Amino acid sequence: MKKLLFTLLSGLIGLNSFAQPDLPITSIFADDIAQGEKLIEAYFTPMAESFGAGLNSGWYNTAKPHSLGGFDLTFTLNTVIIPNSAKTFNIEDAGGTVFTSSTETEASTIFGSSDATPMTYNTSDPVNMNDPLFQSDFNMPGGFKTPAMPLPMIQAGIGLIKNTAIDIRYMPFMDIGNIGKVNLFGIGLKHDLLQWIPVVGDAVPMSLSIQGGYTTLNTELKIADQKVALKTKATTINLVASKKLLMVTGYAGVGYNSSTTTFAADANFELSGIKFDENVEMKFESNKNVRANIGLRLNITLVTIQADYTFAEYPTATLGLGVSLR
């Protein structure tokens, strides 16, 4: 788990992604901080949304809850596929008239091209009134040409009364080399619906449940010796159906995803030549979308192997390996 997380974050973040030693450093004036935060948000939003998609995946591999006392322990790898639309952002939409580019209309997000984008910081100088237009060149950093983002996690579930099961995801704060640290916690519930329709429920040759899950992911990173924190909260609710034939269970679900991410950085956070003189803290817009997925689970005595695919704005492929006892 630790090795997977180290590989993930070192590949996505990079240790020198904001290093531009050849450019003079300019502090952003207080009146322009809000616009600068929009620029940061546009760059980091695809990472926040992909975290949300990954955290909302892998919650189930059957619609049938455990019987009382039944349990499972499963390792899943949720691989979020990054859409092309998440690899660039519109400079005018994010930077307004304050942060502009004379050569480009779009810049890379954290998942886009590795090429930096030359930009200009334009503002009214409150100090030198004889030169009301102040300009400073800087580079918007490139991305990491990332086609997909894997998110590993371990989950345990146990059966309760009334055909209800509870699932827990947990990982304590774990150091990831010299990049930073990360922790994860999630809780989910699955409840059988057909038990409440005695006649119809007994006649339907399948399982049907409602499932919901909530996960938080806290990530503390060092980017070019700058401390950055990302906190993602992800919620999903799904209607899940499944049918078991011998050792194979087919399952499908349709549901709703929601996620929010808070970004925080210490004062003097630098973005390739421009610097924020105050702490940066912002909440990215909530990402809400409908999802559908389909998958198969193979049971070999107590061992389960699962694979599914989620159709959503950020598609996700899930592979899982675990042990299960009903």
C-alpha positions in Angstrom: 0.0 0.0 0.0 2.7 2.5 1.0 4.7 1.7 -2.1 1.7 2.2 -4.3 0.9 5.6 -2.7 4.4 6.7 -3.0 4.5 5.9 -6.7 1.1 7.6 -7.3 1.9 10.9 -5.6 5.5 11.1 -6.7 4.3 10.6 -10.3 1.5 13.1 -10.1 3.1 15.9 -8.0 6.8 15.8 -8.8 9.2 17.6 -6.5 10.1 20.4 -8.8 6.8 21.1 -10.5 6.7 24.8 -9.5 10.5 25.5 -9.6 11.3 28.4 -11.9 14.6 29.8 -10.6 15.3 32.0 -13.7 12.2 34.2 -13.1 12.1 37.1 -10.6 9.5 36.6 -7.8 6.6 39.0 -7.7 4.1 39.3 -4.8 0.5 39.4 -5.8 -1.3 42.5 -4.5 -4.1 41.8 -2.0 -6.8 42.9 -4.5 -5.8 40.2 -6.9 -5.5 37.2 -4.4 -9.0 36.0 -5.3 -8.2 35.9 -9.0 -5.0 34.1 -8.2 -6.9 31.5 -6.3 -9.1 30.9 -9.3 -6.0 30.2 -11.3 -4.8 27.6 -8.7 -8.3 26.1 -8.6 -8.3 25.6 -12.4 -4.9 23.9 -12.3 -5.7 21.5 -9.4 -9.4 20.8 -9.9 -8.9 17.7 -12.1 -6.9 16.1 -9.3 -9.6 16.9 -6.8 -12.3 15.6 -9.1 -10.4 12.4 -9.8 -9.8 11.8 -6.1 -13.6 12.1 -5.7 -14.3 9.7 -8.5 -11.8 7.2 -7.1 -13.1 7.4 -3.5 -16.6 6.9 -4.6 -15.7 3.6 -6.4 -15.1 0.1 -5.2 -17.7 0.1 -2.5 -19.5 -3.1 -3.6 -19.2 -6.3 -5.7 -22.6 -7.7 -5.0 -26.1 -6.3 -4.1 -26.6 -9.0 -1.4 -25.5 -7.8 2.0 -23.7 -10.2 4.4 -25.8 -12.2 6.7 -25.5 -11.4 10.5 -21.8 -11.9 11.4 -20.6 -12.4 7.8 -17.6 -10.4 6.8 -15.1 -9.5 4.1 -11.7 -7.9 3.8 -10.9 -6.6 0.3 -8.1 -4.7 -1.3 -9.2 -2.6 -4.3 -7.4 -0.5 -6.9 -9.6 2.2 -8.3 -8.0 3.6 -11.5 -9.6 6.8 -12.6 -9.2 7.5 -16.3 -8.5 11.2 -17.0 -10.7 12.7 -19.8 -9.1 15.0 -22.3 -11.3 17.8 -21.1 -9.5 17.7 -17.7 -6.0 18.2 -19.2 -6.4 21.9 -20.0 -8.2 25.0 -18.7 -9.3 28.2 -20.4 -6.9 31.0 -19.3 -9.4 33.8 -19.7 -12.0 32.0 -17.6 -9.5 31.4 -14.8 -7.3 34.4 -14.9 -9.7 37.1 -16.1 -7.8 40.3 -17.1 -5.4 39.9 -14.2 -3.5 36.8 -15.4 -3.2 36.6 -19.1 -1.2 35.0 -21.9 -0.3 36.7 -25.2 0.4 33.4 -26.9 -2.0 30.8 -25.6 -5.8 30.5 -24.9 -5.4 27.4 -22.8 -2.9 26.1 -20.2 -2.2 22.7 -18.8 -3.8 21.4 -15.7 -1.9 19.1 -13.3 -2.8 16.2 -15.6 -2.0 17.9 -18.9 1.1 18.5 -21.0 4.4 19.1 -19.3 5.0 22.3 -21.2 4.8 25.5 -19.1 2.7 28.4 -20.4 4.2 31.9 -20.5 1.8 34.3 -18.8 1.7 37.9 -17.5 0.4 39.3 -14.2 -1.4 42.6 -14.9 -2.6 44.9 -12.1 -2.8 48.5 -11.0 0.2 49.4 -8.8 -1.1 51.0 -5.6 2.4 52.3 -4.7 3.6 54.0 -8.0 0.7 56.0 -9.2 2.7 57.4 -12.1 2.9 53.8 -13.5 -0.7 52.6 -12.8 -0.3 49.4 -14.9 2.1 46.9 -13.3 3.1 43.8 -15.3 5.2 40.8 -14.3 5.9 37.7 -16.4 5.6 34.2 -14.9 5.2 30.6 -16.1 2.1 28.6 -15.5 3.6 25.2 -14.7 2.9 22.2 -17.0 1.3 18.9 -15.9 2.4 15.3 -15.9 0.8 13.8 -19.1 -1.2 11.5 -16.8 -3.7 9.2 -18.6 -5.0 7.7 -15.4 -4.7 7.9 -11.6 -4.7 4.8 -9.5 -6.1 5.0 -5.9 -5.5 1.9 -3.7 -7.5 1.2 -0.5 -8.4 -1.6 1.9 -12.0 -2.1 3.0 -13.7 -4.4 5.6 -17.4 -5.2 5.8 -19.6 -7.0 8.3 -23.2 -8.1 8.3 -25.7 -6.6 10.7 -29.4 -7.3 11.3 -32.2 -6.9 8.8 -30.0 -7.7 5.8 -27.8 -4.7 6.4 -24.0 -4.5 6.1 -21.6 -1.8 7.1 -18.2 -1.2 5.4 -15.2 0.6 6.8 -12.3 2.1 4.9 -9.4 3.3 7.0 -5.7 4.2 6.7 -3.8 6.1 9.4 -1.5 9.0 8.4 1.3 7.4 6.5 4.5 9.0 5.4 5.2 8.8 1.7 8.9 9.2 1.4 9.9 12.9 1.5 6.8 13.9 -0.5 4.4 14.2 2.4 1.7 12.0 4.1 -1.8 10.8 3.5 -4.7 9.2 5.4 -8.1 7.9 4.5 -11.3 7.1 6.3 -14.7 6.0 4.9 -17.9 4.4 6.0 -20.7 2.8 4.0 -24.0 1.0 4.4 -25.8 -1.5 2.2 -29.4 -2.6 2.8 -31.5 -5.2 1.0 -34.7 -3.7 -0.5 -36.5 -6.8 -1.6 -37.1 -8.0 2.0 -39.7 -5.3 2.3 -41.7 -6.6 -0.6 -42.5 -10.2 0.6 -44.5 -11.5 -2.4 -42.6 -9.7 -5.2 -39.2 -9.9 -3.4 -39.3 -13.7 -3.0 -40.2 -14.1 -6.6 -37.5 -11.9 -8.1 -34.4 -14.1 -8.9 -31.8 -11.5 -8.0 -30.7 -9.2 -5.2 -31.5 -5.5 -5.0 -30.0 -3.1 -2.5 -29.5 0.6 -1.8 -25.9 1.5 -0.9 -24.3 4.7 0.3 -20.7 5.6 1.2 -18.8 8.6 2.6 -15.0 8.9 2.3 -12.4 11.5 3.3 -8.9 11.7 2.0 -6.3 14.0 3.6 -3.2 14.7 1.7 -0.3 16.8 2.9 2.4 17.4 0.3 5.6 19.3 -0.2 5.9 20.8 -3.7 9.3 22.4 -4.3 9.7 22.8 -0.5 6.2 24.3 -0.2 3.6 22.8 2.0 0.2 22.1 0.4 -2.8 20.3 1.9 -5.7 18.8 0.0 -8.8 17.4 1.8 -11.3 15.6 -0.3 -14.8 14.6 0.9 -16.7 12.2 -1.4 -20.3 10.9 -1.1 -22.1 8.4 -3.2 -25.5 6.7 -3.1 -26.4 3.8 -5.4 -29.1 1.4 -6.4 -27.3 -2.0 -6.9 -28.6 -5.2 -8.5 -26.8 -8.6 -8.7 -27.3 -12.2 -9.7 -25.1 -15.2 -8.8 -24.6 -18.2 -11.0 -22.4 -20.8 -9.5 -19.1 -19.1 -8.7 -19.8 -15.9 -10.7 -21.8 -12.9 -9.6 -22.7 -10.2 -12.1 -23.6 -6.8 -10.6 -24.6 -3.4 -11.8 -25.4 -0.1 -10.2 -26.7 3.4 -10.9 -26.2 6.3 -8.5 -25.1 9.8 -7.7 -21.7 11.1 -6.8 -20.7 14.2 -5.0 -17.3 15.5 -3.8 -15.7 18.7 -2.5 -12.0 19.5 -2.0 -10.4 22.1 0.2 -6.9 23.4 -0.8 -4.6 25.1 1.7 -1.1 26.4 1.4 1.1 28.4 3.7 2.0 32.1 3.1 4.6 32.7 0.4 3.2 30.0 -1.7 4.8 30.5 -5.1 3.3 29.7 -8.6 6.3 29.9 -10.9 7.3 33.5 -10.5 4.3 35.0 -8.6 3.9 34.7 -4.8 1.0 34.8 -2.4 2.0 36.8 0.7 -0.9 35.3 2.8 -2.2 31.9 3.5 -4.1 30.4 0.7 -7.3 28.4 1.5 -10.1 27.7 -0.8 -12.9 25.2 -1.4 -13.2 23.9 -4.9 -16.6 23.7 -6.4 -18.5 20.6 -5.6 -18.4 18.0 -8.4 -21.8 16.3 -8.8 -22.7 13.7 -11.4 -24.7 10.6 -12.2 -22.8 7.3 -12.4 -23.5 3.8 -13.6 -21.3 0.7 -13.4 -21.2 -3.0 -14.3 -19.0 -5.7 -13.0 -18.2 -9.4 -12.2 -17.1 -11.1 -9.1 -15.5 -14.6 -9.0 -15.8 -16.7 -5.8 -13.2 -19.4 -5.2 -14.0 -20.8 -1.8 -13.4 -17.8 0.5 -11.4 -15.8 -2.0 -13.1 -13.1 -4.2 -11.8 -11.5 -7.3 -13.8 -8.5 -8.7 -13.6 -6.3 -11.7 -15.9 -3.5 -12.7 -16.1 -0.3 -14.8 -17.9 2.9 -13.8 -19.3 5.2 -16.5 -19.1 8.8 -15.3 -17.4 12.1 -16.1 -14.3 10.5 -14.8 -14.6 6.8 -15.7 -13.1 4.4 -13.2 -11.9 0.8 -13.6 -11.8 -1.2 -10.3 -9.9 -4.4 -9.6 -10.3 -6.1 -6.2 -9.0 -9.1 -4.3 -10.3 -10.2 -0.9 -11.7 -12.9 1.4 -15.4 -13.1 2.1 -17.5 -15.3 4.5 -21.2 -14.9 4.5 
